[in-house]
């Protein structure tokens, strides 16, 4: 019977809280694997074992594991019982030699890990004995650095597991460990990456998108739905608030100078987002801001926008440049959707030459002529909620 052996790294450093973190990772794996052909997900010493009937399910299971935060690496493994006092390594060596027949290689190494040190042989002894057998059986040679195949042997709970390929996981912390945050998501490249980074740190992300209706089409809304659907793969469920912002922008345009409108828009978005965040029990707001990238993201304007919020504003991309953000968007699979053409509120009523250093007193003076509370209420009352769930069979 095949197994998936899942290893974690950061969770192992949590001391007395390790059990809590491990259990949350197990719960997430169980939820992700509900519709996969899996019979059991259970903890072993320092790892998690996923049991399934046959290898035909492996590709589906592998895809689900690689989207699970908290996983450092994982492998497809096979197991044999073993006696700790007088271990007979021949069945293990034969099984590994048989598995290697399907692989093309010239060099190999054996890496043994003993979770239980009561096992009578050391890791070095196991490496030597198994390696000697495989040399004789395959005619291949051992190479400790840069081998074509790394045979990993793990001794756990009177069972020995072996695997030939180790796959990297996404790392991070299990979903929900760090509670809820609300992410302002546009149809661009940056904000989906910001959301992904907060998910990786254990946050469950709820989304809000400000769109340009009634003055623009639904293109940005549909695009954001696609982006949230892609990101839902990592946390299994998601909520998206769609807030019509076009009429609010029109009101701001009517009573404010052109150069400061972008900052006024952003401050209004923050006010509405904070109300939604409190409704969803979020402890922080997340944006895709990168320092100095556009006029609204200069140090001065970021500070002026932040002034209206009482919740912490988290900016996980603040020190990244556009190339770094784009590379990460490609890695997580959101880039192709983000570059599709659309119309969003960021392109509506935008001045040609926005002020990059808006003074807070000027902004506040201008806002005195605006019906701030009415506009916030208008945005909240018109917000639509869309819910997403990962249901791959």
Short mmCIF file of the C-alpha atoms (twelve columns), coordinates in Angstrom:
data_MODEL
# 
_entry.id   MODEL 
# 
loop_
_atom_site.group_PDB 
_atom_site.id 
_atom_site.type_symbol 
_atom_site.label_atom_id 
_atom_site.label_alt_id 
_atom_site.label_comp_id 
_atom_site.label_asym_id 
_atom_site.label_seq_id 
_atom_site.Cartn_x 
_atom_site.Cartn_y 
_atom_site.Cartn_z 
_atom_site.pdbx_PDB_model_num 
ATOM 1   C CA . UNK A 1   0.000   0.000  0.000   1 
ATOM 2   C CA . UNK A 2   1.412   3.434  -0.913  1 
ATOM 3   C CA . UNK A 3   1.656   6.362  1.474   1 
ATOM 4   C CA . UNK A 4   2.364   10.057 1.281   1 
ATOM 5   C CA . UNK A 5   4.818   11.136 3.960   1 
ATOM 6   C CA . UNK A 6   4.420   14.834 4.742   1 
ATOM 7   C CA . UNK A 7   7.167   16.698 6.568   1 
ATOM 8   C CA . UNK A 8   6.984   20.106 8.207   1 
ATOM 9   C CA . UNK A 9   9.763   22.401 9.370   1 
ATOM 10  C CA . UNK A 10  8.577   25.644 10.946  1 
ATOM 11  C CA . UNK A 11  5.884   23.852 12.955  1 
ATOM 12  C CA . UNK A 12  8.548   21.703 14.604  1 
ATOM 13  C CA . UNK A 13  10.044  24.841 16.177  1 
ATOM 14  C CA . UNK A 14  6.886   25.779 18.100  1 
ATOM 15  C CA . UNK A 15  7.868   24.080 21.365  1 
ATOM 16  C CA . UNK A 16  4.934   23.202 23.588  1 
ATOM 17  C CA . UNK A 17  2.506   24.583 20.958  1 
ATOM 18  C CA . UNK A 18  3.771   22.170 18.328  1 
ATOM 19  C CA . UNK A 19  0.867   19.747 18.830  1 
ATOM 20  C CA . UNK A 20  -1.684  22.484 18.195  1 
ATOM 21  C CA . UNK A 21  0.023   23.573 14.952  1 
ATOM 22  C CA . UNK A 22  0.412   19.969 13.804  1 
ATOM 23  C CA . UNK A 23  -3.263  19.250 14.441  1 
ATOM 24  C CA . UNK A 24  -4.314  22.287 12.402  1 
ATOM 25  C CA . UNK A 25  -2.163  21.066 9.516   1 
ATOM 26  C CA . UNK A 26  -3.738  17.608 9.763   1 
ATOM 27  C CA . UNK A 27  -7.234  19.138 9.744   1 
ATOM 28  C CA . UNK A 28  -6.439  21.174 6.649   1 
ATOM 29  C CA . UNK A 29  -5.024  18.132 4.866   1 
ATOM 30  C CA . UNK A 30  -8.122  16.123 5.797   1 
ATOM 31  C CA . UNK A 31  -10.394 18.850 4.411   1 
ATOM 32  C CA . UNK A 32  -8.355  19.198 1.241   1 
ATOM 33  C CA . UNK A 33  -8.298  15.426 0.675   1 
ATOM 34  C CA . UNK A 34  -11.996 14.804 1.398   1 
ATOM 35  C CA . UNK A 35  -12.836 14.013 -2.215  1 
ATOM 36  C CA . UNK A 36  -9.565  12.267 -2.964  1 
ATOM 37  C CA . UNK A 37  -9.148  8.519  -2.683  1 
ATOM 38  C CA . UNK A 38  -7.617  8.654  0.816   1 
ATOM 39  C CA . UNK A 39  -8.337  6.280  3.687   1 
ATOM 40  C CA . UNK A 40  -6.404  7.924  6.556   1 
ATOM 41  C CA . UNK A 41  -4.447  11.026 7.569   1 
ATOM 42  C CA . UNK A 42  -2.556  10.510 10.818  1 
ATOM 43  C CA . UNK A 43  0.477   11.913 12.647  1 
ATOM 44  C CA . UNK A 44  3.664   9.943  13.084  1 
ATOM 45  C CA . UNK A 45  6.794   11.094 14.874  1 
ATOM 46  C CA . UNK A 46  7.708   14.428 13.237  1 
ATOM 47  C CA . UNK A 47  5.721   13.734 10.066  1 
ATOM 48  C CA . UNK A 48  2.196   13.044 8.800   1 
ATOM 49  C CA . UNK A 49  1.208   9.877  6.950   1 
ATOM 50  C CA . UNK A 50  -1.513  9.840  4.305   1 
ATOM 51  C CA . UNK A 51  -2.770  6.389  3.330   1 
ATOM 52  C CA . UNK A 52  -4.432  5.612  -0.006  1 
ATOM 53  C CA . UNK A 53  -5.271  2.332  -1.791  1 
ATOM 54  C CA . UNK A 54  -3.178  2.566  -4.967  1 
ATOM 55  C CA . UNK A 55  -0.762  4.802  -6.846  1 
ATOM 56  C CA . UNK A 56  -3.352  5.810  -9.451  1 
ATOM 57  C CA . UNK A 57  -4.544  8.436  -6.925  1 
ATOM 58  C CA . UNK A 58  -1.067  9.889  -6.384  1 
ATOM 59  C CA . UNK A 59  -1.164  12.793 -8.863  1 
ATOM 60  C CA . UNK A 60  -4.423  14.115 -7.419  1 
ATOM 61  C CA . UNK A 61  -3.186  13.699 -3.842  1 
ATOM 62  C CA . UNK A 62  0.151   15.270 -4.709  1 
ATOM 63  C CA . UNK A 63  -1.576  18.345 -6.176  1 
ATOM 64  C CA . UNK A 64  -3.628  18.830 -3.018  1 
ATOM 65  C CA . UNK A 65  -0.604  18.501 -0.732  1 
ATOM 66  C CA . UNK A 66  1.469   20.997 -2.733  1 
ATOM 67  C CA . UNK A 67  -1.239  23.631 -2.159  1 
ATOM 68  C CA . UNK A 68  -1.241  23.124 1.616   1 
ATOM 69  C CA . UNK A 69  0.605   25.707 3.696   1 
ATOM 70  C CA . UNK A 70  2.649   24.236 6.533   1 
ATOM 71  C CA . UNK A 71  4.073   21.441 4.363   1 
ATOM 72  C CA . UNK A 72  7.869   21.661 3.986   1 
ATOM 73  C CA . UNK A 73  8.214   18.630 1.706   1 
ATOM 74  C CA . UNK A 74  6.467   15.363 0.918   1 
ATOM 75  C CA . UNK A 75  7.083   12.080 -0.868  1 
ATOM 76  C CA . UNK A 76  5.416   8.968  -2.230  1 
ATOM 77  C CA . UNK A 77  6.542   6.174  0.094   1 
ATOM 78  C CA . UNK A 78  6.180   2.431  0.573   1 
ATOM 79  C CA . UNK A 79  6.442   0.641  3.897   1 
ATOM 80  C CA . UNK A 80  7.532   -2.659 5.456   1 
ATOM 81  C CA . UNK A 81  7.364   -3.774 9.095   1 
ATOM 82  C CA . UNK A 82  10.752  -4.168 10.778  1 
ATOM 83  C CA . UNK A 83  12.017  -5.636 14.028  1 
ATOM 84  C CA . UNK A 84  13.994  -3.153 16.110  1 
ATOM 85  C CA . UNK A 85  16.242  -5.699 17.851  1 
ATOM 86  C CA . UNK A 86  17.161  -8.057 14.984  1 
ATOM 87  C CA . UNK A 87  16.234  -6.200 11.794  1 
ATOM 88  C CA . UNK A 88  16.214  -8.147 8.545   1 
ATOM 89  C CA . UNK A 89  17.060  -5.626 5.818   1 
ATOM 90  C CA . UNK A 90  16.758  -8.016 2.886   1 
ATOM 91  C CA . UNK A 91  13.014  -7.462 2.199   1 
ATOM 92  C CA . UNK A 92  13.584  -3.695 2.325   1 
ATOM 93  C CA . UNK A 93  16.592  -3.859 -0.004  1 
ATOM 94  C CA . UNK A 94  14.693  -6.045 -2.469  1 
ATOM 95  C CA . UNK A 95  11.703  -3.690 -2.473  1 
ATOM 96  C CA . UNK A 96  13.941  -0.660 -3.126  1 
ATOM 97  C CA . UNK A 97  15.803  -2.484 -5.914  1 
ATOM 98  C CA . UNK A 98  12.477  -3.381 -7.546  1 
ATOM 99  C CA . UNK A 99  11.269  0.234  -7.322  1 
ATOM 100 C CA . UNK A 100 14.520  1.454  -8.913  1 
ATOM 101 C CA . UNK A 101 13.958  -0.725 -11.973 1 
ATOM 102 C CA . UNK A 102 11.480  1.855  -13.319 1 
ATOM 103 C CA . UNK A 103 14.019  4.678  -13.100 1 
ATOM 104 C CA . UNK A 104 16.897  5.675  -15.353 1 
ATOM 105 C CA . UNK A 105 19.964  6.646  -13.324 1 
ATOM 106 C CA . UNK A 106 23.704  6.137  -13.015 1 
ATOM 107 C CA . UNK A 107 24.354  7.221  -9.437  1 
ATOM 108 C CA . UNK A 108 22.422  7.065  -6.163  1 
ATOM 109 C CA . UNK A 109 22.758  7.677  -2.465  1 
ATOM 110 C CA . UNK A 110 20.885  6.395  0.587   1 
ATOM 111 C CA . UNK A 111 19.713  8.806  3.290   1 
ATOM 112 C CA . UNK A 112 18.334  7.239  6.470   1 
ATOM 113 C CA . UNK A 113 16.365  8.987  9.195   1 
ATOM 114 C CA . UNK A 114 15.551  7.215  12.456  1 
ATOM 115 C CA . UNK A 115 12.628  8.787  14.296  1 
ATOM 116 C CA . UNK A 116 13.088  6.194  17.042  1 
ATOM 117 C CA . UNK A 117 16.681  5.831  18.271  1 
ATOM 118 C CA . UNK A 118 15.837  2.485  19.920  1 
ATOM 119 C CA . UNK A 119 16.368  0.903  16.511  1 
ATOM 120 C CA . UNK A 120 19.484  -1.275 16.870  1 
ATOM 121 C CA . UNK A 121 21.351  -0.021 13.781  1 
ATOM 122 C CA . UNK A 122 22.563  3.549  13.283  1 
ATOM 123 C CA . UNK A 123 21.665  5.624  10.264  1 
ATOM 124 C CA . UNK A 124 25.215  5.279  8.915   1 
ATOM 125 C CA . UNK A 125 25.061  1.483  9.211   1 
ATOM 126 C CA . UNK A 126 21.747  1.388  7.369   1 
ATOM 127 C CA . UNK A 127 23.100  3.649  4.627   1 
ATOM 128 C CA . UNK A 128 26.107  1.354  4.113   1 
ATOM 129 C CA . UNK A 129 24.211  -1.944 4.136   1 
ATOM 130 C CA . UNK A 130 21.397  -0.788 1.874   1 
ATOM 131 C CA . UNK A 131 23.838  1.010  -0.441  1 
ATOM 132 C CA . UNK A 132 26.041  -2.096 -0.777  1 
ATOM 133 C CA . UNK A 133 23.042  -4.252 -1.681  1 
ATOM 134 C CA . UNK A 134 21.797  -1.743 -4.281  1 
ATOM 135 C CA . UNK A 135 25.257  -1.454 -5.863  1 
ATOM 136 C CA . UNK A 136 25.345  -5.228 -6.336  1 
ATOM 137 C CA . UNK A 137 21.726  -5.467 -7.500  1 
ATOM 138 C CA . UNK A 138 21.692  -2.549 -9.952  1 
ATOM 139 C CA . UNK A 139 25.305  -2.206 -11.041 1 
ATOM 140 C CA . UNK A 140 25.110  1.527  -10.294 1 
ATOM 141 C CA . UNK A 141 27.507  3.490  -8.105  1 
ATOM 142 C CA . UNK A 142 27.080  5.576  -4.978  1 
ATOM 143 C CA . UNK A 143 27.558  9.338  -5.173  1 
ATOM 144 C CA . UNK A 144 26.986  11.323 -1.997  1 
ATOM 145 C CA . UNK A 145 26.789  14.739 -3.657  1 
ATOM 146 C CA . UNK A 146 24.609  15.326 -6.694  1 
ATOM 147 C CA . UNK A 147 23.346  11.743 -7.060  1 
ATOM 148 C CA . UNK A 148 20.721  11.044 -9.722  1 
ATOM 149 C CA . UNK A 149 18.498  9.332  -7.131  1 
ATOM 150 C CA . UNK A 150 18.304  9.871  -3.390  1 
ATOM 151 C CA . UNK A 151 16.783  6.834  -1.665  1 
ATOM 152 C CA . UNK A 152 15.273  8.129  1.581   1 
ATOM 153 C CA . UNK A 153 14.705  5.531  4.318   1 
ATOM 154 C CA . UNK A 154 12.695  6.490  7.416   1 
ATOM 155 C CA . UNK A 155 12.315  4.264  10.484  1 
ATOM 156 C CA . UNK A 156 9.161   5.163  12.426  1 
ATOM 157 C CA . UNK A 157 6.965   3.152  14.836  1 
ATOM 158 C CA . UNK A 158 8.379   -0.297 13.962  1 
ATOM 159 C CA . UNK A 159 7.915   0.436  10.265  1 
ATOM 160 C CA . UNK A 160 10.485  1.354  7.643   1 
ATOM 161 C CA . UNK A 161 9.415   3.647  4.797   1 
ATOM 162 C CA . UNK A 162 11.354  4.308  1.611   1 
ATOM 163 C CA . UNK A 163 10.885  6.886  -1.133  1 
ATOM 164 C CA . UNK A 164 12.798  7.895  -4.260  1 
ATOM 165 C CA . UNK A 165 11.628  11.496 -4.859  1 
ATOM 166 C CA . UNK A 166 11.102  14.328 -2.397  1 
ATOM 167 C CA . UNK A 167 8.816   17.182 -3.518  1 
ATOM 168 C CA . UNK A 168 8.992   20.697 -2.030  1 
ATOM 169 C CA . UNK A 169 5.898   22.014 -0.285  1 
ATOM 170 C CA . UNK A 170 4.867   25.681 -0.012  1 
ATOM 171 C CA . UNK A 171 6.107   25.990 3.590   1 
ATOM 172 C CA . UNK A 172 4.600   28.574 5.918   1 
ATOM 173 C CA . UNK A 173 1.939   27.984 8.570   1 
ATOM 174 C CA . UNK A 174 -1.373  26.091 8.374   1 
ATOM 175 C CA . UNK A 175 -4.396  28.072 7.227   1 
ATOM 176 C CA . UNK A 176 -6.289  29.844 10.019  1 
ATOM 177 C CA . UNK A 177 -3.501  29.766 12.607  1 
ATOM 178 C CA . UNK A 178 -3.098  33.556 12.310  1 
ATOM 179 C CA . UNK A 179 -6.842  34.366 12.142  1 
ATOM 180 C CA . UNK A 180 -8.654  36.519 9.561   1 
ATOM 181 C CA . UNK A 181 -7.426  39.462 7.515   1 
ATOM 182 C CA . UNK A 182 -9.198  41.467 4.813   1 
ATOM 183 C CA . UNK A 183 -7.335  42.019 1.536   1 
ATOM 184 C CA . UNK A 184 -8.116  44.844 -0.886  1 
ATOM 185 C CA . UNK A 185 -7.796  43.035 -4.211  1 
ATOM 186 C CA . UNK A 186 -7.686  44.648 -7.633  1 
ATOM 187 C CA . UNK A 187 -7.405  42.909 -10.971 1 
ATOM 188 C CA . UNK A 188 -3.676  43.645 -11.096 1 
ATOM 189 C CA . UNK A 189 -0.555  41.634 -10.399 1 
ATOM 190 C CA . UNK A 190 0.299   42.851 -6.897  1 
ATOM 191 C CA . UNK A 191 -2.659  42.310 -4.575  1 
ATOM 192 C CA . UNK A 192 -3.141  38.573 -5.313  1 
ATOM 193 C CA . UNK A 193 0.528   38.045 -4.403  1 
ATOM 194 C CA . UNK A 194 0.017   40.019 -1.190  1 
ATOM 195 C CA . UNK A 195 -2.966  37.800 -0.331  1 
ATOM 196 C CA . UNK A 196 -0.926  34.661 -1.040  1 
ATOM 197 C CA . UNK A 197 1.861   35.848 1.257   1 
ATOM 198 C CA . UNK A 198 -0.563  36.411 4.127   1 
ATOM 199 C CA . UNK A 199 -2.134  32.987 3.539   1 
ATOM 200 C CA . UNK A 200 1.348   31.513 3.781   1 
ATOM 201 C CA . UNK A 201 1.727   33.043 7.237   1 
ATOM 202 C CA . UNK A 202 -1.402  31.226 8.406   1 
ATOM 203 C CA . UNK A 203 -4.019  33.935 7.796   1 
ATOM 204 C CA . UNK A 204 -7.434  33.186 6.385   1 
ATOM 205 C CA . UNK A 205 -7.942  35.920 3.796   1 
ATOM 206 C CA . UNK A 206 -11.267 37.582 3.052   1 
ATOM 207 C CA . UNK A 207 -11.357 39.824 -0.014  1 
ATOM 208 C CA . UNK A 208 -12.889 43.141 -1.032  1 
ATOM 209 C CA . UNK A 209 -12.853 44.552 -4.560  1 
ATOM 210 C CA . UNK A 210 -13.840 48.127 -5.450  1 
ATOM 211 C CA . UNK A 211 -15.175 48.283 -9.007  1 
ATOM 212 C CA . UNK A 212 -16.198 51.132 -11.296 1 
ATOM 213 C CA . UNK A 213 -19.849 50.362 -11.852 1 
ATOM 214 C CA . UNK A 214 -22.147 51.973 -12.900 1 
ATOM 215 C CA . UNK A 215 -19.620 53.792 -15.109 1 
ATOM 216 C CA . UNK A 216 -17.514 50.775 -16.118 1 
ATOM 217 C CA . UNK A 217 -18.275 47.212 -17.160 1 
ATOM 218 C CA . UNK A 218 -18.150 44.080 -15.017 1 
ATOM 219 C CA . UNK A 219 -14.792 43.079 -16.544 1 
ATOM 220 C CA . UNK A 220 -12.763 43.759 -13.391 1 
ATOM 221 C CA . UNK A 221 -15.290 41.934 -11.210 1 
ATOM 222 C CA . UNK A 222 -15.137 38.789 -13.331 1 
ATOM 223 C CA . UNK A 223 -11.361 38.954 -13.369 1 
ATOM 224 C CA . UNK A 224 -11.190 39.291 -9.590  1 
ATOM 225 C CA . UNK A 225 -13.586 36.377 -9.199  1 
ATOM 226 C CA . UNK A 226 -11.144 34.289 -11.244 1 
ATOM 227 C CA . UNK A 227 -8.214  35.426 -9.100  1 
ATOM 228 C CA . UNK A 228 -10.022 34.671 -5.836  1 
ATOM 229 C CA . UNK A 229 -11.023 31.274 -7.218  1 
ATOM 230 C CA . UNK A 230 -7.345  30.499 -7.907  1 
ATOM 231 C CA . UNK A 231 -6.304  31.613 -4.416  1 
ATOM 232 C CA . UNK A 232 -9.131  29.659 -2.772  1 
ATOM 233 C CA . UNK A 233 -7.195  26.527 -3.720  1 
ATOM 234 C CA . UNK A 234 -4.813  27.332 -0.843  1 
ATOM 235 C CA . UNK A 235 -7.379  27.952 1.915   1 
ATOM 236 C CA . UNK A 236 -10.318 25.873 0.521   1 
ATOM 237 C CA . UNK A 237 -12.982 28.545 1.104   1 
ATOM 238 C CA . UNK A 238 -13.095 32.315 0.551   1 
ATOM 239 C CA . UNK A 239 -15.438 35.303 0.726   1 
ATOM 240 C CA . UNK A 240 -15.317 38.257 -1.680  1 
ATOM 241 C CA . UNK A 241 -17.105 41.569 -1.207  1 
ATOM 242 C CA . UNK A 242 -17.753 43.518 -4.434  1 
ATOM 243 C CA . UNK A 243 -18.238 47.224 -3.717  1 
ATOM 244 C CA . UNK A 244 -19.488 49.612 -6.458  1 
ATOM 245 C CA . UNK A 245 -17.194 52.621 -6.226  1 
ATOM 246 C CA . UNK A 246 -17.966 54.608 -9.385  1 
ATOM 247 C CA . UNK A 247 -20.646 56.837 -7.879  1 
ATOM 248 C CA . UNK A 248 -18.521 57.473 -4.777  1 
ATOM 249 C CA . UNK A 249 -15.650 58.531 -7.027  1 
ATOM 250 C CA . UNK A 250 -17.959 60.871 -8.941  1 
ATOM 251 C CA . UNK A 251 -18.945 62.585 -5.687  1 
ATOM 252 C CA . UNK A 252 -15.312 63.002 -4.701  1 
ATOM 253 C CA . UNK A 253 -14.449 64.449 -8.128  1 
ATOM 254 C CA . UNK A 254 -17.200 67.048 -7.792  1 
ATOM 255 C CA . UNK A 255 -15.757 68.498 -4.572  1 
ATOM 256 C CA . UNK A 256 -11.978 68.042 -4.694  1 
ATOM 257 C CA . UNK A 257 -8.911  69.224 -6.634  1 
ATOM 258 C CA . UNK A 258 -7.661  66.740 -9.237  1 
ATOM 259 C CA . UNK A 259 -4.098  66.174 -7.880  1 
ATOM 260 C CA . UNK A 260 -5.263  64.763 -4.508  1 
ATOM 261 C CA . UNK A 261 -8.175  62.609 -5.710  1 
ATOM 262 C CA . UNK A 262 -6.232  59.335 -5.804  1 
ATOM 263 C CA . UNK A 263 -5.401  59.647 -2.102  1 
ATOM 264 C CA . UNK A 264 -9.006  60.590 -1.330  1 
ATOM 265 C CA . UNK A 265 -10.182 57.474 -3.175  1 
ATOM 266 C CA . UNK A 266 -7.762  55.300 -1.221  1 
ATOM 267 C CA . UNK A 267 -8.793  56.771 2.125   1 
ATOM 268 C CA . UNK A 268 -12.437 56.114 1.292   1 
ATOM 269 C CA . UNK A 269 -11.639 52.523 0.325   1 
ATOM 270 C CA . UNK A 270 -9.845  52.038 3.643   1 
ATOM 271 C CA . UNK A 271 -12.849 53.311 5.591   1 
ATOM 272 C CA . UNK A 272 -15.228 50.939 3.828   1 
ATOM 273 C CA . UNK A 273 -12.780 48.029 3.999   1 
ATOM 274 C CA . UNK A 274 -12.310 48.527 7.730   1 
ATOM 275 C CA . UNK A 275 -16.057 48.299 8.326   1 
ATOM 276 C CA . UNK A 276 -16.170 45.023 6.382   1 
ATOM 277 C CA . UNK A 277 -13.100 43.778 8.246   1 
ATOM 278 C CA . UNK A 278 -14.766 44.345 11.602  1 
ATOM 279 C CA . UNK A 279 -17.870 42.534 10.362  1 
ATOM 280 C CA . UNK A 280 -15.689 39.541 9.395   1 
ATOM 281 C CA . UNK A 281 -13.691 39.611 12.678  1 
ATOM 282 C CA . UNK A 282 -10.453 40.513 10.885  1 
ATOM 283 C CA . UNK A 283 -7.500  41.855 12.823  1 
ATOM 284 C CA . UNK A 284 -5.813  43.626 9.886   1 
ATOM 285 C CA . UNK A 285 -6.139  45.020 6.372   1 
ATOM 286 C CA . UNK A 286 -3.881  43.826 3.540   1 
ATOM 287 C CA . UNK A 287 -2.842  45.772 0.437   1 
ATOM 288 C CA . UNK A 288 -0.522  45.119 -2.494  1 
ATOM 289 C CA . UNK A 289 1.378   48.367 -1.983  1 
ATOM 290 C CA . UNK A 290 5.032   48.465 -3.038  1 
ATOM 291 C CA . UNK A 291 6.945   51.514 -1.857  1 
ATOM 292 C CA . UNK A 292 7.281   54.131 -4.592  1 
ATOM 293 C CA . UNK A 293 5.681   52.048 -7.343  1 
ATOM 294 C CA . UNK A 294 2.879   54.544 -8.150  1 
ATOM 295 C CA . UNK A 295 1.774   57.945 -6.900  1 
ATOM 296 C CA . UNK A 296 -0.461  56.562 -4.151  1 
ATOM 297 C CA . UNK A 297 2.400   54.433 -2.828  1 
ATOM 298 C CA . UNK A 298 4.979   57.077 -1.958  1 
ATOM 299 C CA . UNK A 299 5.973   57.189 1.693   1 
ATOM 300 C CA . UNK A 300 3.992   60.389 2.261   1 
ATOM 301 C CA . UNK A 301 0.812   59.151 0.580   1 
ATOM 302 C CA . UNK A 302 0.935   55.754 2.249   1 
ATOM 303 C CA . UNK A 303 1.138   57.515 5.587   1 
ATOM 304 C CA . UNK A 304 -1.771  59.803 4.694   1 
ATOM 305 C CA . UNK A 305 -3.926  56.863 3.575   1 
ATOM 306 C CA . UNK A 306 -3.070  54.859 6.700   1 
ATOM 307 C CA . UNK A 307 -4.222  57.701 8.944   1 
ATOM 308 C CA . UNK A 308 -7.921  56.819 8.499   1 
ATOM 309 C CA . UNK A 309 -7.570  53.189 9.594   1 
ATOM 310 C CA . UNK A 310 -7.702  51.905 13.143  1 
ATOM 311 C CA . UNK A 311 -6.785  48.335 12.226  1 
ATOM 312 C CA . UNK A 312 -3.182  47.511 11.263  1 
ATOM 313 C CA . UNK A 313 -2.493  47.840 7.527   1 
ATOM 314 C CA . UNK A 314 -0.293  44.975 6.343   1 
ATOM 315 C CA . UNK A 315 1.807   45.517 3.221   1 
ATOM 316 C CA . UNK A 316 3.697   42.260 2.542   1 
ATOM 317 C CA . UNK A 317 5.100   43.550 -0.781  1 
ATOM 318 C CA . UNK A 318 6.335   46.902 0.511   1 
ATOM 319 C CA . UNK A 319 10.039  46.194 -0.134  1 
ATOM 320 C CA . UNK A 320 9.641   44.236 -3.380  1 
ATOM 321 C CA . UNK A 321 10.087  45.585 -6.888  1 
ATOM 322 C CA . UNK A 322 7.810   44.838 -9.842  1 
ATOM 323 C CA . UNK A 323 10.047  42.114 -11.265 1 
ATOM 324 C CA . UNK A 324 10.079  40.235 -7.948  1 
ATOM 325 C CA . UNK A 325 6.300   40.537 -7.587  1 
ATOM 326 C CA . UNK A 326 5.733   39.411 -11.174 1 
ATOM 327 C CA . UNK A 327 7.983   36.387 -10.690 1 
ATOM 328 C CA . UNK A 328 6.005   35.330 -7.637  1 
ATOM 329 C CA . UNK A 329 2.684   35.861 -9.448  1 
ATOM 330 C CA . UNK A 330 3.900   33.492 -12.147 1 
ATOM 331 C CA . UNK A 331 4.963   30.919 -9.556  1 
ATOM 332 C CA . UNK A 332 1.581   30.880 -7.796  1 
ATOM 333 C CA . UNK A 333 -0.434  30.912 -11.015 1 
ATOM 334 C CA . UNK A 334 -2.172  34.312 -10.851 1 
ATOM 335 C CA . UNK A 335 -0.067  36.209 -13.400 1 
ATOM 336 C CA . UNK A 336 -1.869  35.151 -16.589 1 
ATOM 337 C CA . UNK A 337 -5.237  36.192 -15.154 1 
ATOM 338 C CA . UNK A 338 -3.866  39.460 -13.745 1 
ATOM 339 C CA . UNK A 339 -2.582  40.668 -17.122 1 
ATOM 340 C CA . UNK A 340 -5.902  40.167 -18.904 1 
ATOM 341 C CA . UNK A 341 -7.303  43.571 -20.000 1 
ATOM 342 C CA . UNK A 342 -10.075 45.017 -17.851 1 
ATOM 343 C CA . UNK A 343 -11.584 48.226 -16.542 1 
ATOM 344 C CA . UNK A 344 -11.444 48.901 -12.845 1 
ATOM 345 C CA . UNK A 345 -12.032 51.894 -10.610 1 
ATOM 346 C CA . UNK A 346 -8.299  52.682 -10.591 1 
ATOM 347 C CA . UNK A 347 -8.670  53.899 -14.192 1 
ATOM 348 C CA . UNK A 348 -11.834 55.917 -13.532 1 
ATOM 349 C CA . UNK A 349 -11.615 59.671 -12.834 1 
ATOM 350 C CA . UNK A 350 -7.846  59.491 -12.361 1 
ATOM 351 C CA . UNK A 351 -5.938  62.791 -12.796 1 
ATOM 352 C CA . UNK A 352 -3.022  62.995 -15.217 1 
ATOM 353 C CA . UNK A 353 -0.641  64.354 -12.610 1 
ATOM 354 C CA . UNK A 354 -1.513  63.048 -9.121  1 
ATOM 355 C CA . UNK A 355 0.217   64.592 -6.134  1 
ATOM 356 C CA . UNK A 356 2.936   62.286 -4.792  1 
ATOM 357 C CA . UNK A 357 3.204   64.135 -1.466  1 
ATOM 358 C CA . UNK A 358 -0.273  64.985 -0.260  1 
ATOM 359 C CA . UNK A 359 -0.344  66.966 2.954   1 
ATOM 360 C CA . UNK A 360 -2.597  65.491 5.624   1 
ATOM 361 C CA . UNK A 361 -4.047  68.881 6.593   1 
ATOM 362 C CA . UNK A 362 -4.978  69.595 2.953   1 
ATOM 363 C CA . UNK A 363 -6.653  66.198 2.618   1 
ATOM 364 C CA . UNK A 364 -8.593  66.628 5.853   1 
ATOM 365 C CA . UNK A 365 -9.700  70.112 4.893   1 
ATOM 366 C CA . UNK A 366 -11.005 68.832 1.559   1 
ATOM 367 C CA . UNK A 367 -12.818 65.925 3.230   1 
ATOM 368 C CA . UNK A 368 -14.776 68.405 5.361   1 
ATOM 369 C CA . UNK A 369 -16.793 69.236 2.243   1 
ATOM 370 C CA . UNK A 370 -17.501 65.563 1.499   1 
ATOM 371 C CA . UNK A 371 -20.292 63.455 2.979   1 
ATOM 372 C CA . UNK A 372 -17.843 60.847 4.252   1 
ATOM 373 C CA . UNK A 373 -20.228 58.821 6.415   1 
ATOM 374 C CA . UNK A 374 -22.923 58.803 3.733   1 
ATOM 375 C CA . UNK A 375 -20.434 57.536 1.143   1 
ATOM 376 C CA . UNK A 376 -19.184 54.810 3.501   1 
ATOM 377 C CA . UNK A 377 -22.773 53.750 4.161   1 
ATOM 378 C CA . UNK A 378 -23.511 53.808 0.436   1 
ATOM 379 C CA . UNK A 379 -20.585 51.516 -0.301  1 
ATOM 380 C CA . UNK A 380 -21.457 49.072 2.495   1 
ATOM 381 C CA . UNK A 381 -25.137 48.853 1.569   1 
ATOM 382 C CA . UNK A 382 -24.370 48.215 -2.097  1 
ATOM 383 C CA . UNK A 383 -21.675 45.611 -1.451  1 
ATOM 384 C CA . UNK A 384 -22.344 42.167 -2.897  1 
ATOM 385 C CA . UNK A 385 -20.962 39.003 -1.304  1 
ATOM 386 C CA . UNK A 386 -19.619 36.098 -3.362  1 
ATOM 387 C CA . UNK A 387 -18.493 32.858 -1.710  1 
ATOM 388 C CA . UNK A 388 -15.955 30.365 -3.069  1 
ATOM 389 C CA . UNK A 389 -15.131 26.780 -2.215  1 
ATOM 390 C CA . UNK A 390 -12.616 24.277 -3.529  1 
ATOM 391 C CA . UNK A 391 -14.595 21.257 -4.704  1 
ATOM 392 C CA . UNK A 392 -12.178 19.387 -6.983  1 
ATOM 393 C CA . UNK A 393 -13.211 15.744 -7.209  1 
# 
